[in-house]
Amino acid sequence: MTLVYILVTCVPVAFILLLFAAIGIAGFKTAMTGKRVYEETKPYVGDLKQRATAAQQKNVELAQRGKALSDSFQEIQGRWAFVAQSFKESSKSPFARFAGAAGKFTGKQKARS
């Protein structure tokens, strides 16, 4: 009978201890797997950070180049407007009209001969 009392009290305690041991072993295995995965992916994550930084730098450089190109086009547009205005003003000049008339007159004389 004493053996029955010992088994009745020790078996549940043994099951509880076995359950705690199983949970601990599962947690330990999970931690080891996580550590191994972290160590394997760590170089890729570091490389990814470097690539992201390089991509951001290239993006900033591209934006600066685009702004410089836009500024260049605005300057060309302004210069072209100045040239067009100068040409328009010079074509209305009395000297330009006189030169045009002289050219027509000279052209008619050469056509007759």
Secondary structure, DSSP 8 states (H G I E B T S, - for coil): -HHHHHHHHHHHHHHHHHHHHHHHHHHHHHHHHHHHHHHHHHHHHHHHHHHHHHHHHHHHHHHHHHHHHHHHHHHHHHHHHHHHHHHHHHHTSHHHHHHHHHHHHHHHHHHH-
